[in-house]
Amino acid sequence: MAARRSIGIVINGVTGRMGYRQHLVRSLLAIREQGGVALPGGGHIWPEPILVGRDPDKLAAIAARHGLTEWTTDLDAALARPDVEVYFDAQVTQRREKAIRHAISAGKHVYTEKPLAESSAAAEELAELARAAGVRNGVVQDKLFLPGLRKLKRLIDGGFFGRILSVRGEFGYWVFEGDWQAAQRPSWNYRLADGGGIVMDMFPHWNYLLEELFGAVRGVQATIATHIETRVDERGDEYTADADDAAYAIFELEGGVIAQINSSWAVRVNRDELVEFQVDGVLGSAVAGLRGCKIQHRATTPKPVWNPDLPLSGRSFRDEWTEVPDNDEFDNGFKVQWEAFLRHVVAGEAFHWDFASGTRGVRLAEAGLRSAREGRRIELGNA
Ligand SMILES: NC(=O)c1ccc[n+]([C@@H]2O[C@H](COP(=O)([O-])OP(=O)(O)OC[C@H]3O[C@@H](n4cnc5c(N)ncnc54)[C@H](O)[C@@H]3O)[C@@H](O)[C@H]2O)c1
């Protein structure tokens, strides 16, 4: 039987939405169910999760539910274990920097949810500390692995668009205020003092998506809003929501593509998916979502003529697009990136979704907030 290479992974913030469902259950435990991560030279990487959090009852319950035995509320004790090689952080953003500093000084490789830190200065410092300590590092960039966006990437790589002109992104849905229906997102997201705000949450995603698909972001102009100013928290108490819950932004990309992305937790969905990107190129266009991707080629582009006096006579522009076939099996995006990170740690495979990339994401969020505050376009020197 091929060798099993066990690797201890501290998973901090495992009681949270992302920590539990996407990272523990859908990634690390799913990897165990499939028999580990295959190594290029034979054998398998076998993740051994060590659950870390603040509430012992919740940790014990999660461990019991999944047949795990290792959990603790003492992060430093977990980091002192010689069998622990990787620290993973899915805590609220505000607690991340301090914990990652501890992990790096304990000599552990670090993988983390985005945003890497609350400020670009802090993110840069973490990148530098990790480099100096020689620990491998990575930041979650799950959207790159969504089926719809992988199909979009395939179209780009295949030259479908010709010269790409623009990208229009629409992200968002109605997040309930919490008064007559419970909010479906944690309340800290809506308080500035707790590290909330849609710009800090979503611009790191937009940065790596734009950078990998269309070109690095060179300039941003954003208008932000706090549309819903009062919300009700998990305990039923009313609070002032002072963090931005919508951002309307234009990104100028290297190579000339213009991307315009609306991000909002105060919008009702009239789209096929919760996020959609329309890409227009000289030879064709595409609309990609989480799962689907449809195209319209230059040769099948209809020729509408503007005449408000004429009805469209049953015609639907949406029906004149063609679905792109999967042609592949798409696994959970979080899991795919975990597998790549573990191969990076154990087998030294290349992995470019690192702290440097995570830092660029935080820098874009900061620039977006500054643009909104100062009412002007901000240039980024992301070289
Ligand atoms: N990649 C993505 O698509 C994606 C999506 C949502 C959130 N995130 C990121 O994941 C991280 C966690 O977000 P989440 O939605 O899972 O949040 P959550 O509130 O569900 O979980 C937060 C976790 O941090 C812990 N925590 C520590 N200190 C806390 C405090 N003072 N208040 C509240 N919780 C505290 C909680 O116990 C919990 O385990 C954030 O950094 C967020 O930006 C990423």
The ligand as an SDF file (V2000), in Angstrom:
LIG
                    3D

 44 48  0  0  0  0  0  0  0  0999 V2000
  -14.0330   32.8770    0.7760 N   0  0  0  0  0  0  0  0  0  0  0  0
  -15.2810   33.2820    0.9200 C   0  0  0  0  0  0  0  0  0  0  0  0
  -16.0910   33.2010    0.0150 O   0  0  0  0  0  0  0  0  0  0  0  0
  -15.7350   33.8310    2.2290 C   0  0  0  0  0  0  0  0  0  0  0  0
  -17.1020   33.9720    2.4910 C   0  0  0  0  0  0  0  0  0  0  0  0
  -17.5060   34.4660    3.7300 C   0  0  0  0  0  0  0  0  0  0  0  0
  -16.5520   34.8310    4.6740 C   0  0  0  0  0  0  0  0  0  0  0  0
  -15.2280   34.7040    4.3820 N   0  0  0  0  0  0  0  0  0  0  0  0
  -14.2080   35.0860    5.3740 C   0  0  0  0  0  0  0  0  0  0  0  0
  -14.1690   34.0800    6.3750 O   0  0  0  0  0  0  0  0  0  0  0  0
  -13.9520   34.6490    7.6630 C   0  0  0  0  0  0  0  0  0  0  0  0
  -15.0390   34.1560    8.6190 C   0  0  0  0  0  0  0  0  0  0  0  0
  -16.3070   34.5580    8.1150 O   0  0  0  0  0  0  0  0  0  0  0  0
  -17.6570   33.7630    8.4770 P   0  0  0  0  0  0  0  0  0  0  0  0
  -18.6940   34.2970    7.5780 O   0  0  0  0  0  0  0  0  0  0  0  0
  -17.3760   32.3090    8.5410 O   0  0  0  0  0  0  0  0  0  0  0  0
  -17.9290   34.3410    9.9470 O   0  0  0  0  0  0  0  0  0  0  0  0
  -18.5990   33.6200   11.2200 P   0  0  0  0  0  0  0  0  0  0  0  0
  -19.0460   34.7400   12.1030 O   0  0  0  0  0  0  0  0  0  0  0  0
  -19.5930   32.5980   10.8150 O   0  0  0  0  0  0  0  0  0  0  0  0
  -17.3810   32.8470   11.8990 O   0  0  0  0  0  0  0  0  0  0  0  0
  -16.3620   33.5340   12.5500 C   0  0  0  0  0  0  0  0  0  0  0  0
  -15.4980   32.5850   13.3480 C   0  0  0  0  0  0  0  0  0  0  0  0
  -14.5830   33.3830   14.0980 O   0  0  0  0  0  0  0  0  0  0  0  0
  -14.7680   33.1320   15.5000 C   0  0  0  0  0  0  0  0  0  0  0  0
  -14.6040   34.3840   16.2370 N   0  0  0  0  0  0  0  0  0  0  0  0
  -13.4970   34.7240   16.9050 C   0  0  0  0  0  0  0  0  0  0  0  0
  -13.6520   35.9110   17.4870 N   0  0  0  0  0  0  0  0  0  0  0  0
  -14.8780   36.3570   17.2070 C   0  0  0  0  0  0  0  0  0  0  0  0
  -15.6050   37.5310   17.5640 C   0  0  0  0  0  0  0  0  0  0  0  0
  -15.0690   38.4760   18.3040 N   0  0  0  0  0  0  0  0  0  0  0  0
  -16.8650   37.6280   17.0750 N   0  0  0  0  0  0  0  0  0  0  0  0
  -17.4040   36.6750   16.2930 C   0  0  0  0  0  0  0  0  0  0  0  0
  -16.7380   35.5380   15.9470 N   0  0  0  0  0  0  0  0  0  0  0  0
  -15.4940   35.3840   16.4020 C   0  0  0  0  0  0  0  0  0  0  0  0
  -16.1560   32.5420   15.6220 C   0  0  0  0  0  0  0  0  0  0  0  0
  -16.2460   31.7550   16.7680 O   0  0  0  0  0  0  0  0  0  0  0  0
  -16.2580   31.7330   14.3350 C   0  0  0  0  0  0  0  0  0  0  0  0
  -15.6070   30.4940   14.4900 O   0  0  0  0  0  0  0  0  0  0  0  0
  -13.9060   36.1640    7.4600 C   0  0  0  0  0  0  0  0  0  0  0  0
  -12.5860   36.6100    7.4470 O   0  0  0  0  0  0  0  0  0  0  0  0
  -14.5380   36.3800    6.0940 C   0  0  0  0  0  0  0  0  0  0  0  0
  -13.9720   37.4910    5.4100 O   0  0  0  0  0  0  0  0  0  0  0  0
  -14.8200   34.2050    3.1950 C   0  0  0  0  0  0  0  0  0  0  0  0
  1  2  1  0
  2  3  2  0
  2  4  1  0
  4  5  1  0
  4 44  2  0
  5  6  2  0
  6  7  1  0
  7  8  2  0
  8  9  1  0
  8 44  1  0
  9 10  1  0
  9 42  1  0
 10 11  1  0
 11 12  1  0
 11 40  1  0
 12 13  1  0
 13 14  1  0
 14 15  2  0
 14 16  1  0
 14 17  1  0
 17 18  1  0
 18 19  2  0
 18 20  1  0
 18 21  1  0
 21 22  1  0
 22 23  1  0
 23 24  1  0
 23 38  1  0
 24 25  1  0
 25 26  1  0
 25 36  1  0
 26 27  1  0
 26 35  1  0
 27 28  2  0
 28 29  1  0
 29 30  1  0
 29 35  2  0
 30 31  1  0
 30 32  2  0
 32 33  1  0
 33 34  2  0
 34 35  1  0
 36 37  1  0
 36 38  1  0
 38 39  1  0
 40 41  1  0
 40 42  1  0
 42 43  1  0
M  CHG  2   8   1  16  -1
M  END
$$$$
